[in-house]
């Protein structure tokens, strides 16, 4: 869909991370993830909430850490199968978009862990068009630590430059990026942290995105809501469907795309499931040309 057809919206979720809640409660995040009944319920609640929405969202994107088990760990396959069983119930008319997170491919990914992810969930980076808007899905682990697969980092970089050139030629309405790890949590020049990308890498990407006219980057990883902006590029950090590490509720973000802007709001799963999208956002969708 290269042509602008009027306002639309999509749903962003992050970190269903089957297994983290028990691991976190027990203080053993390396191997305490042998139960994930809570997360199954939350993921089911998320799918039910999305299915009830009217009009339907254009797609539902999950920004990484689909499950808690790292590559090669004992429960990973079971966690993935249980998540797939829940996601199979998503309305057939709502495409699912998957983004790779550090728990999906490892903090230091390798060609093997990335191949395994791709077999299970689809490509680790790709682009797609919806209603005249260009979307890019990136593998942020390659920016975090590509020491085991430097050639894959180079391949993504080259591909990204090509994609941004395509976007410039196509005169798209907006360019929006999805990745797991935020560029930054609140300020572009904040200190390096487990939850953001290192400053030199961050600076290079922010500048590239800014020059390309990218409107917003949506991510997860932090298990809290956060965000800020860099020269008109908005960094949106969404809290988790699963385990909360702050004061936010288990939830999803509704993102409305109009001709001029990208507007979003985070809803708790309960709120979205029982009340749907608020009138103000629905009105923006109704303003068809």
C-alpha positions as CSV (number, residue, x, y, z in Angstrom):
1,X,0.0,0.0,0.0
2,X,2.2,2.8,-1.3
3,X,-0.7,5.3,-1.5
4,X,-2.0,7.4,1.4
5,X,-5.7,6.4,1.9
6,X,-6.5,8.4,5.0
7,X,-5.9,7.9,8.8
8,X,-5.4,4.5,10.3
9,X,-4.1,2.9,13.4
10,X,-2.1,0.0,14.7
11,X,-1.5,-1.7,18.0
12,X,2.0,-1.9,19.6
13,X,2.8,-4.4,22.3
14,X,6.1,-5.4,23.8
15,X,7.7,-8.0,26.1
16,X,5.0,-10.7,26.6
17,X,8.2,-12.5,27.9
18,X,6.7,-15.8,29.1
19,X,8.6,-16.8,32.2
20,X,9.9,-13.5,33.5
21,X,7.3,-13.0,36.2
22,X,8.2,-16.0,38.2
23,X,11.9,-15.6,37.6
24,X,11.7,-11.9,38.7
25,X,9.7,-12.8,41.9
26,X,12.2,-15.5,42.8
27,X,15.2,-13.3,42.1
28,X,16.6,-15.9,39.7
29,X,16.3,-14.4,36.2
30,X,18.7,-17.0,34.6
31,X,16.7,-20.1,35.3
32,X,13.7,-19.4,37.4
33,X,11.4,-19.2,34.4
34,X,9.8,-22.7,34.6
35,X,6.2,-21.3,35.0
36,X,4.4,-18.7,32.8
37,X,0.7,-19.2,33.5
38,X,0.3,-15.5,34.5
39,X,1.8,-14.4,31.2
40,X,-0.4,-16.7,29.2
41,X,-3.4,-15.1,30.8
42,X,-2.1,-11.6,30.0
43,X,-1.3,-12.5,26.4
44,X,-4.8,-13.9,26.0
45,X,-6.2,-10.8,27.5
46,X,-4.2,-8.7,25.0
47,X,-5.4,-10.8,22.0
48,X,-9.0,-10.5,23.2
49,X,-8.7,-6.8,23.6
50,X,-7.3,-6.3,20.1
51,X,-9.9,-8.6,18.5
52,X,-12.7,-6.6,20.0
53,X,-11.5,-3.3,18.5
54,X,-13.7,-1.6,15.9
55,X,-12.6,-0.4,13.4
56,X,-9.9,-3.1,13.3
57,X,-6.2,-2.1,13.6
58,X,-4.1,-2.4,10.5
59,X,-1.7,-4.7,12.3
60,X,-0.5,-5.8,15.8
61,X,3.3,-5.5,16.3
62,X,5.1,-7.1,19.2
63,X,8.4,-5.3,19.9
64,X,10.6,-8.2,21.2
65,X,11.2,-10.5,24.1
66,X,8.5,-12.8,23.1
67,X,9.6,-15.2,25.7
68,X,12.0,-15.1,28.6
69,X,14.1,-18.2,27.9
70,X,17.4,-17.2,26.2
71,X,18.5,-19.3,23.2
72,X,19.4,-22.8,24.2
73,X,17.7,-22.6,27.6
74,X,15.5,-25.4,29.0
75,X,12.1,-23.8,28.7
76,X,12.4,-21.7,25.6
77,X,10.7,-24.0,23.1
78,X,7.7,-24.6,25.4
79,X,7.4,-20.9,26.1
80,X,7.4,-20.2,22.3
81,X,4.8,-22.9,21.6
82,X,2.5,-21.5,24.3
83,X,2.8,-18.0,22.9
84,X,2.1,-19.2,19.4
85,X,-1.0,-21.0,20.7
86,X,-2.3,-17.8,22.2
87,X,-1.4,-15.6,19.2
88,X,-3.2,-18.1,16.8
89,X,-6.4,-16.6,18.2
90,X,-5.7,-13.2,16.8
91,X,-8.4,-12.1,14.3
92,X,-7.4,-13.4,10.9
93,X,-7.7,-9.9,9.4
94,X,-5.1,-8.4,11.8
95,X,-1.6,-9.3,10.6
96,X,1.0,-9.9,13.4
97,X,4.4,-8.3,13.1
98,X,7.3,-9.6,15.2
99,X,10.5,-7.8,16.3
100,X,13.5,-9.7,17.8
101,X,14.5,-8.9,21.3
102,X,17.6,-9.8,23.4
103,X,15.8,-12.8,24.9
104,X,14.8,-14.0,21.5
105,X,18.2,-14.1,19.9
106,X,20.6,-13.5,22.9
107,X,22.4,-10.5,24.3
108,X,25.3,-11.3,22.0
109,X,23.5,-12.9,19.0
110,X,25.1,-15.3,16.6
111,X,24.2,-16.4,13.1
112,X,22.7,-19.6,14.7
113,X,20.5,-17.8,17.2
114,X,19.3,-15.4,14.5
115,X,18.6,-18.2,12.1
116,X,16.6,-20.0,14.7
117,X,14.5,-16.9,15.4
118,X,13.9,-16.4,11.7
119,X,12.6,-20.0,11.4
120,X,10.2,-19.5,14.3
121,X,9.0,-15.9,13.9
122,X,10.1,-14.5,10.5
123,X,12.9,-12.2,9.4
124,X,14.8,-10.3,12.0
125,X,14.7,-7.1,9.9
126,X,12.3,-6.1,7.1
127,X,10.2,-3.3,5.8
128,X,6.5,-3.0,4.8
129,X,4.1,-0.4,3.6
130,X,0.6,0.4,5.0
131,X,-1.5,3.1,3.5
132,X,1.3,5.3,2.2
133,X,3.4,4.9,5.4
134,X,6.7,3.1,5.4
135,X,7.6,0.8,8.3
136,X,11.0,-0.6,9.2
137,X,11.6,-3.4,11.6
138,X,15.2,-3.6,12.9
139,X,17.2,-6.1,14.8
140,X,18.5,-3.8,17.6
141,X,20.7,-6.6,19.1
142,X,23.1,-6.1,16.1
143,X,23.5,-2.5,17.4
144,X,23.9,-3.7,21.0
145,X,26.6,-6.3,20.5
146,X,27.3,-7.8,17.0
147,X,30.7,-9.2,18.1
148,X,29.8,-12.8,17.1
149,X,28.3,-11.8,13.7
150,X,29.8,-8.5,12.5
151,X,28.9,-9.4,8.9
152,X,25.2,-9.5,9.9
153,X,25.4,-6.0,11.4
154,X,27.0,-4.8,8.2
155,X,24.3,-6.4,6.1
156,X,21.6,-4.7,8.1
157,X,23.3,-1.4,7.9
158,X,23.6,-1.6,4.1
159,X,20.0,-2.8,3.8
160,X,18.8,0.1,6.0
161,X,20.6,2.7,3.8
162,X,18.9,1.2,0.7
163,X,15.5,1.2,2.4
164,X,15.9,4.9,3.4
165,X,16.8,5.7,-0.2
166,X,13.7,3.9,-1.4
167,X,11.6,5.8,1.1
168,X,13.0,9.1,-0.1
169,X,12.1,8.3,-3.7
170,X,8.6,7.1,-2.8
171,X,7.6,10.3,-1.0
172,X,5.9,8.4,1.8
173,X,3.8,10.2,4.3
174,X,5.8,9.0,7.3
175,X,8.5,6.6,8.2
176,X,8.1,4.6,11.4
177,X,10.7,2.3,13.0
178,X,10.2,-0.7,15.3
179,X,13.1,-2.1,17.4
180,X,13.4,-3.8,20.8
181,X,16.0,-1.7,22.6
182,X,15.3,2.0,22.8
183,X,17.8,4.5,21.3
184,X,17.3,6.3,24.7
185,X,14.8,6.3,27.5
186,X,14.2,10.0,28.0
187,X,17.1,12.2,26.8
188,X,19.2,11.7,23.6
189,X,22.4,12.3,25.6
190,X,21.6,10.2,28.7
191,X,24.3,7.9,30.1
192,X,24.7,4.3,28.7
193,X,22.5,1.8,30.5
194,X,21.3,-1.8,30.1
195,X,18.1,-0.4,28.7
196,X,19.4,1.9,25.9
197,X,22.0,1.8,23.1
198,X,25.6,3.0,23.7
199,X,26.1,6.7,23.0
200,X,28.3,6.4,19.9
201,X,26.0,3.9,18.2
202,X,22.9,5.9,19.4
203,X,24.2,9.2,18.0
204,X,24.9,7.7,14.6
205,X,21.5,6.1,14.4
206,X,19.6,9.1,15.7
207,X,21.4,11.3,13.1
208,X,20.7,8.9,10.3
209,X,17.0,8.6,11.3
210,X,16.7,12.4,11.6
211,X,18.2,13.0,8.2
212,X,15.9,10.4,6.7
213,X,12.9,12.2,8.2
214,X,11.8,9.3,10.4
215,X,8.9,10.3,12.5
216,X,9.0,7.9,15.4
217,X,10.8,4.8,16.8
218,X,8.7,2.4,18.9
219,X,10.4,0.0,21.3
220,X,10.0,-2.1,24.4
221,X,12.7,-3.7,26.6
222,X,12.3,-1.3,29.5
223,X,9.1,-2.8,31.0
224,X,8.0,0.7,31.8
225,X,6.7,3.6,29.7
226,X,9.2,6.2,28.8
227,X,10.4,8.3,25.8
228,X,11.6,11.6,24.5
229,X,12.7,13.3,21.3
230,X,15.7,14.1,19.2
231,X,15.4,16.9,16.5
232,X,11.7,16.0,15.8
233,X,12.3,12.2,16.0
234,X,10.1,10.8,18.7
235,X,11.4,7.9,20.8
236,X,8.5,5.9,22.2
237,X,9.2,3.3,24.9
238,X,6.2,1.1,25.7
239,X,5.8,-1.0,28.9
240,X,5.2,-4.7,28.8
241,X,2.2,-7.0,28.2
242,X,4.0,-9.2,30.7
243,X,6.1,-8.5,33.8
244,X,6.2,-4.8,35.0
245,X,9.4,-3.4,36.4
246,X,7.9,-0.1,37.3
247,X,4.5,1.4,38.2
248,X,2.8,0.9,34.8
249,X,0.0,-1.6,34.1
250,X,0.1,-4.5,31.7
251,X,-0.9,-2.9,28.5
252,X,-0.8,-2.0,24.8
253,X,-0.2,1.2,22.8
254,X,-2.7,2.4,20.3
255,X,-1.0,4.4,17.5
256,X,-3.0,6.6,15.2
257,X,-1.4,7.8,12.0
258,X,-2.9,10.9,10.3
259,X,-1.6,12.8,7.4
260,X,0.2,15.3,9.6
261,X,1.2,13.3,12.7
262,X,1.6,10.1,14.7
263,X,-0.4,10.2,17.9
264,X,-0.3,7.4,20.5
265,X,-1.7,6.4,23.9
266,X,-0.9,3.5,26.2
267,X,-3.9,1.6,27.6
268,X,-4.0,-1.0,30.3
269,X,-5.3,-4.4,29.0
270,X,-8.4,-4.1,31.1
271,X,-9.2,-0.6,29.9
272,X,-8.6,-1.4,26.2
273,X,-10.6,-4.7,26.6
274,X,-13.6,-3.1,28.3
275,X,-13.8,0.4,26.8
276,X,-11.8,0.2,23.5
277,X,-10.3,3.3,22.0
278,X,-11.3,6.7,23.4
279,X,-13.5,9.0,21.3
280,X,-10.7,11.6,20.7
281,X,-8.6,9.0,18.8
282,X,-11.6,7.5,17.0
283,X,-12.5,11.0,15.8
284,X,-9.0,11.4,14.3
285,X,-9.6,8.1,12.4
286,X,-13.0,9.3,11.1
287,X,-11.5,12.4,9.5
288,X,-11.2,10.8,6.0
289,X,-10.3,13.1,3.1
